[in-house]
């Protein structure tokens, strides 16, 4: 297809392919450029989807081998890792075909290759220059690589490379106890691998609610994960990881495989951004709430411009851009961005944490409800869980909800709606919650606050 496009999208991840789909649906002539073999970006190919497939497999295996309390006696149960990898590939293949089908359905032209912005409205791929009224940069991110000696060793993988393993290690050391590191720790521990997590901070989970983080750490510890908190990694070698503990003592952590999982860095190099004059802020593309850069006609969405590097954030940013291009006013809002740790137990949160509210000077009342008092939860679990609701102390709006246990990732969408809609706890309490479900613990948590 030739001529001038309405929109050129660089990158086909959760920002790029969603933008292309929405633009095509809005009858905008759209070109999508992707340098990798498959559409779908990190999420589909090296992130969200393959890891969730792995976790589902190991959870089933773990439950089968730990089912005595539920009346399940399992003998000769084994985890066939080759079959796990086959299932991962099957799931990815099905979703890849789905994205291809969407591009065809909405008339999006797809080009394979590395794109470079050579001027506002001009993008070069190989020897070909494409022109458009607008360009959306959705180039994503990649695993960050800290300056730790030994990370180039053959026994070291990042969060992308580890998904290509042909066999499970005997002992895994995970550098970084953030969301990605914890999810991998959960998978390998449930699969029977000895796992140690080395984290510089005093708690795991990054920015998740501290009460939820503690429950997660305790529950994963019960599954055999060893957490070394307050440890600083010095180097990695063939025998494992060398670190220093909080007291300054040198510690060697043996491992036959080391996963480096210390965050992500935006892919903003080699795109021609500097030559065109696009503003960057520490490698992130600077955008306004509509997704505009400082260069007219150049937009950005996703990990290349967002400090919250989540697939659903990227997709929403892409929708905001396309809505504005299609004449529908829209803007990115950040007060109700849900986040999920897809471990066992699941952790999910949206809105303000108690600490964030305090830092912002927002007066809050905190409501907590232990899931050990919830019928559905105790029927299905022997561990701990929690629902925590952050409520504005004066106007009674729901400002944050944080859940540890149950299908937390599925429940958090309702909490996001409540926060985005600025519902008060009085209105939330009037909703009829199904029983017995774990979700009704949210109503149980806020009920004591209703008449105070």
KAGIQUI-V129614 format. One record per residue. N is the residue number from 1. PHI is phi in whole degrees, -180 to 180 (* if undefined). PSI is psi in degrees with one decimal (* if undefined). OMEGA is omega in radians with two decimals (999 if undefined). Layout:
N&PHI&PSI&OMEGA  N&PHI&PSI&OMEGA
This chain:
1&*&132.2&-3.08  2&-116&-175.5&3.13  3&91&-177.3&-3.12  4&-89&129.5&3.14  5&-86&158.2&2.97  6&-75&-34.5&-3.09  7&-150&130.4&2.94  8&-109&129.1&3.12  9&-111&125.6&3.12  10&-101&107.9&-3.13  11&109&131.5&-3.03  12&-117&40.0&3.04  13&-88&-160.5&-3.10  14&-61&-23.5&3.00  15&-82&-51.3&-3.00  16&-67&-49.5&-3.09  17&-72&-31.3&3.07  18&-67&-41.7&3.09  19&-60&-45.2&-3.14  20&-63&-42.5&3.12  21&-62&-48.7&-3.11  22&-66&-38.5&3.13  23&-67&-42.8&3.10  24&-62&-39.9&3.12  25&-64&-31.0&3.12  26&-85&10.2&3.11  27&67&26.4&3.03  28&-89&133.7&3.12  29&-70&115.2&-2.90  30&-126&138.2&3.05  31&-120&130.1&3.13  32&-116&127.0&-3.09  33&-116&129.1&3.13  34&-138&131.6&-3.10  35&-88&-20.8&-3.13  36&-84&169.9&-3.08  37&-65&-37.5&-3.06  38&-118&149.8&2.97  39&-74&164.1&3.08  40&115&-16.8&3.06  41&67&-164.1&-3.12  42&-60&-43.0&-3.05  43&-51&-51.5&-3.06  44&-82&-34.9&-2.97  45&-98&-31.3&-3.11  46&-140&17.4&-3.04  47&-141&-112.3&-2.99  48&-47&-54.7&-2.95  49&-73&-51.2&3.13  50&-64&-36.5&3.14  51&-69&-37.5&3.11  52&-69&-32.1&3.06  53&-66&-46.7&3.07  54&-56&-49.5&-3.07  55&-62&-38.4&3.10  56&-62&-40.3&-3.14  57&-66&-47.4&-3.09  58&-71&-32.0&3.09  59&-64&-43.0&3.13  60&-64&-41.6&3.12  61&-64&-44.1&-3.13  62&-64&-43.6&3.13  63&-63&-38.0&-3.14  64&-66&-34.7&-3.10  65&-92&-3.9&3.13  66&-130&40.0&-3.03  67&-101&9.0&-3.05  68&-58&-40.8&-3.12  69&-67&-17.8&3.14  70&-104&10.7&3.11  71&81&15.9&-3.13  72&-105&116.9&3.08  73&-105&112.4&-3.09  74&-110&128.8&3.08  75&-125&142.8&3.11  76&58&36.1&3.07  77&-85&133.0&-3.12  78&-137&150.3&3.04  79&-98&114.4&3.13  80&-90&99.7&-3.03  81&-65&-31.4&3.08  82&-62&-38.7&3.10  83&-70&-34.8&3.06  84&-59&-45.5&3.13  85&-67&-34.6&3.08  86&-64&-42.0&3.13  87&-65&-42.0&3.09  88&-56&-47.5&-3.12  89&-64&-37.9&3.13  90&-64&-45.8&3.13  91&-62&-45.3&3.13  92&-62&-43.1&-3.12  93&-61&-41.7&3.14  94&-63&-43.7&-3.12  95&-72&-35.1&3.08  96&-62&-42.4&3.10  97&-64&-35.8&3.12  98&-62&-41.9&3.13  99&-67&-42.9&3.08  100&-57&-42.3&-3.14  101&-64&-38.6&3.11  102&-65&-40.0&3.13  103&-64&-41.1&3.09  104&-66&-43.7&-3.09  105&-58&-39.6&-3.06  106&-102&15.3&2.99  107&69&28.5&3.14  108&-84&130.0&3.04  109&-84&128.6&-3.11  110&-112&128.5&3.13  111&-122&136.4&3.12  112&-98&131.1&3.12  113&150&173.6&3.11  114&-90&127.8&-3.07  115&-98&147.6&3.09  116&-141&129.5&3.11  117&-79&118.4&-3.13  118&-105&-13.2&3.04  119&-170&164.9&3.07  120&-60&119.1&-3.13  121&89&4.3&3.12  122&-131&125.2&-3.10  123&-128&129.6&-3.13  124&-104&134.2&3.03  125&-130&110.2&-3.03  126&64&-123.2&3.13  127&-97&-1.7&-3.05  128&-100&136.8&3.08  129&-111&126.1&3.11  130&-107&144.5&-3.13  131&-117&146.9&3.13  132&-153&156.0&3.05  133&-68&-31.4&-3.12  134&-142&146.2&3.10  135&-125&130.3&3.07  136&-111&120.9&3.09  137&-92&118.6&3.14  138&-135&57.1&-2.95  139&-85&-4.3&2.98  140&75&-155.7&-3.09  141&-146&175.1&3.12  142&-142&164.2&3.13  143&-60&134.7&3.09  144&-73&147.4&3.13  145&-125&101.9&-3.12  146&-72&162.0&-3.11  147&-80&64.5&3.12  148&-105&122.5&3.12  149&-58&135.3&3.08  150&99&-3.9&-3.11  151&-70&-11.8&3.09  152&-87&1.9&-3.10  153&-67&156.6&-3.10  154&-68&-15.6&3.14  155&-95&11.4&-3.11  156&-116&133.3&3.09  157&-131&158.9&2.99  158&-103&-174.6&-3.04  159&-68&-17.7&3.05  160&-87&-48.0&-3.08  161&-64&-30.7&-3.08  162&-65&-22.5&-3.12  163&-73&-9.5&3.14  164&-100&10.9&3.13  165&-58&144.7&3.06  166&-99&-14.9&3.12  167&-151&154.9&3.11  168&-77&141.5&3.05  169&-75&165.8&3.03  170&-81&-39.7&-3.14  171&-139&129.0&-3.11  172&-116&132.4&2.97  173&-109&127.8&-3.13  174&-109&118.2&3.07  175&-90&108.9&-3.12  176&112&118.1&-3.13  177&-105&30.5&3.04  178&-77&-167.9&-3.05  179&-59&-47.6&-3.08  180&-66&-45.5&3.14  181&-61&-40.4&-3.13  182&-68&-39.5&3.12  183&-63&-43.6&3.11  184&-66&-39.3&3.09  185&-59&-41.6&3.12  186&-63&-47.6&-3.14  187&-58&-52.7&-3.04  188&-68&-37.0&3.10  189&-64&-43.2&3.12  190&-66&-25.2&3.13  191&-85&-1.1&3.09  192&97&7.8&3.14  193&-86&142.6&3.02  194&-75&125.3&-3.02  195&-128&133.1&2.98  196&-124&132.3&3.13  197&-109&127.4&-3.11  198&-110&115.9&-3.03  199&-130&131.7&-3.12  200&-70&-35.0&-3.09  201&-79&165.9&-3.13  202&-76&-8.5&3.12  203&-146&156.5&3.13  204&-84&170.9&2.95  205&91&0.5&3.11  206&64&-120.3&-3.01  207&-91&7.8&-3.12  208&-71&160.4&-3.10  209&-55&132.0&-3.07  210&-59&-37.9&3.11  211&-64&-40.4&3.10  212&-69&-39.4&3.14  213&-62&-39.8&-3.14  214&-65&-42.9&3.10  215&-62&-43.2&3.12  216&-60&-46.3&-3.13  217&-63&-43.4&-3.13  218&-65&-41.2&-3.12  219&-70&-39.1&3.10  220&-72&-32.5&3.05  221&-61&-38.9&3.11  222&-65&-22.9&3.09  223&-89&1.7&3.05  224&106&0.9&3.12  225&-78&131.4&3.05  226&-99&126.8&3.13  227&-108&127.2&3.06  228&-111&93.3&-3.07  229&-90&144.9&-3.11  230&76&19.0&3.13  231&-100&140.6&3.09  232&-113&123.5&-3.13  233&-73&132.3&3.11  234&-101&-41.5&-3.12  235&-166&168.0&3.10  236&-130&138.0&3.03  237&-137&-173.0&-3.06  238&-63&-21.0&-3.10  239&-93&-10.3&3.13  240&141&-143.6&-3.02  241&-117&136.8&3.03  242&-106&127.3&-3.09  243&-140&172.2&3.07  244&-123&130.3&-3.13  245&-82&-178.7&-3.08  246&-61&-21.7&3.13  247&-94&4.4&3.13  248&87&9.6&-3.11  249&-87&135.6&3.11  250&-74&134.9&-3.11  251&-134&135.7&3.03  252&-108&127.6&-3.12  253&-112&102.8&-3.09  254&-69&143.1&3.11  255&-164&144.3&3.05  256&-93&-11.3&3.01  257&-140&137.1&3.14  258&-120&126.1&3.06  259&-103&121.3&3.05  260&-95&112.2&-3.07  261&-136&80.7&-3.03  262&-122&35.8&3.09  263&103&-172.2&-3.06  264&-133&157.7&3.13  265&-127&140.0&-3.05  266&-69&145.5&3.06  267&-87&85.9&-3.13  268&-122&7.1&3.08  269&-86&156.4&3.02  270&59&27.8&3.09  271&-108&-1.0&-3.12  272&80&14.1&-3.04  273&-65&-43.2&-3.11  274&-65&-40.1&-3.11  275&-65&-34.4&3.13  276&-83&-20.8&3.09  277&97&20.9&3.12  278&-71&130.3&-3.13  279&-70&134.2&3.06  280&-120&149.6&3.06  281&-130&99.0&-3.09  282&53&53.4&3.10  283&77&-16.4&3.08  284&-84&138.5&3.06  285&-72&131.4&-3.12  286&-84&124.9&-3.13  287&-132&161.3&3.03  288&-92&-172.0&-3.04  289&-73&-10.0&3.02  290&-94&-9.5&-3.11  291&97&8.5&3.13  292&-79&140.6&2.93  293&-88&-175.1&3.11  294&-76&-9.5&3.14  295&-100&119.5&-3.13  296&-54&133.7&3.12  297&85&-3.5&3.10  298&-113&123.6&-3.08  299&-122&166.8&3.08  300&-148&150.7&3.11  301&-152&150.1&3.06  302&93&-160.5&-3.02  303&-61&-23.3&-3.13  304&-71&-12.3&-3.11  305&-138&2.6&-3.03  306&-118&135.0&3.06  307&-79&-14.3&3.01  308&-103&96.9&-3.02  309&-90&79.3&3.12  310&-129&146.0&-3.07  311&-61&-41.5&-3.10  312&-71&-28.4&3.02  313&-67&-44.5&3.14  314&-59&-44.6&-3.12  315&-65&-39.8&3.12  316&-67&-40.7&3.08  317&-60&-40.1&3.12  318&-63&-42.0&3.12  319&-62&-39.7&3.12  320&-61&-45.6&3.13  321&-60&-50.6&-3.07  322&-66&-38.3&3.10  323&-59&-43.2&3.12  324&-67&-37.4&3.09  325&-66&-33.1&-3.10  326&-87&4.8&3.08  327&90&10.1&3.10  328&-105&113.1&-3.09  329&-62&132.1&-3.13  330&-156&158.8&3.09  331&-151&155.6&3.13  332&-81&129.3&3.08  333&-120&144.8&-2.93  334&-119&2.4&-3.01  335&-81&-12.6&-3.08  336&-133&54.0&3.11  337&-94&110.9&3.14  338&-77&148.9&3.04  339&-134&143.8&-3.06  340&-133&137.9&2.93  341&-105&115.1&-3.00  342&-89&47.7&3.11  343&-94&-174.5&2.98  344&-122&104.2&0.17  345&-78&157.6&3.03  346&-75&147.5&3.04  347&-125&136.5&3.09  348&-146&146.6&3.11  349&-151&153.7&3.07  350&-150&144.6&3.12  351&80&-159.8&-3.06  352&-73&141.4&2.87  353&-86&168.4&3.10  354&-60&-42.6&-3.12  355&-67&-40.2&-3.14  356&-66&-39.6&3.10  357&-62&-42.4&3.13  358&-64&-42.6&-3.14  359&-64&-32.2&-3.14  360&-88&-2.6&-3.14  361&73&24.4&3.14  362&-90&124.4&3.13  363&-74&124.2&-3.07  364&-134&156.5&2.94  365&-115&136.4&-3.07  366&-110&127.1&3.11  367&-112&134.4&3.14  368&-128&146.2&3.06  369&-141&119.3&3.13  370&-73&134.1&-3.13  371&-72&-11.2&3.03  372&-66&-9.6&3.06  373&-102&8.7&-3.09  374&-106&126.4&-3.04  375&-58&-50.0&-3.11  376&-63&-40.6&-3.09  377&-64&-48.2&-3.07  378&-73&-21.4&3.04  379&-69&-28.8&-3.03  380&-109&-11.1&-3.03  381&-140&151.1&3.01  382&-106&-6.0&-3.05  383&-94&-162.1&-3.11  384&-101&158.5&3.06  385&-158&168.4&-3.05  386&-157&141.2&2.88  387&-117&131.0&-3.10  388&-131&124.9&-3.10  389&-119&128.2&3.11  390&-100&120.1&-3.03  391&-121&136.5&3.07  392&-63&130.0&-2.98  393&-68&-24.7&-3.09  394&-107&-49.4&-3.10  395&-94&-2.4&2.98  396&68&18.2&3.06  397&-71&147.3&3.02  398&-77&121.4&-3.10  399&-108&-21.7&-3.13  400&-163&146.1&3.04  401&-137&132.9&-3.10  402&-136&128.4&-3.00  403&-129&133.9&3.01  404&-122&114.8&3.11  405&111&164.2&-3.11  406&64&-159.5&3.09  407&-87&60.1&-3.04  408&-55&-40.5&-3.12  409&-64&-30.6&3.10  410&-80&-34.7&-3.09  411&-74&-25.5&-2.95  412&-70&-20.4&3.12  413&-62&-39.1&3.11  414&-63&-39.4&3.10  415&-66&-36.9&3.11  416&-63&-39.7&3.10  417&-63&-42.7&-3.14  418&-62&-42.8&-3.12  419&-71&-45.1&3.14  420&-62&-35.4&-3.12  421&-87&-0.9&3.12  422&58&43.8&3.10  423&-72&144.7&3.01  424&-91&159.6&-3.13  425&-64&-27.3&3.09  426&-62&-39.2&3.13  427&-74&-38.5&-3.13  428&-65&-36.0&-3.12  429&-69&-21.2&3.13  430&-81&-9.0&3.09  431&-74&139.1&3.08  432&-85&115.5&-3.12  433&-96&137.9&-3.12  434&-70&145.2&3.13  435&-129&139.1&-0.04  436&-91&121.7&3.03  437&-135&158.8&3.04  438&-70&-29.0&-3.08  439&-60&-31.1&-3.08  440&-68&-12.3&3.07  441&-63&-23.5&3.08  442&-66&-40.1&3.08  443&-69&-40.2&3.10  444&-59&-37.6&-3.12  445&-65&-42.3&-3.04  446&-85&-16.2&-3.01  447&-59&-40.8&3.13  448&-63&-18.0&-3.11  449&-87&-13.4&-2.93  450&-66&-32.8&-3.02  451&-113&27.6&3.10  452&-117&*&999
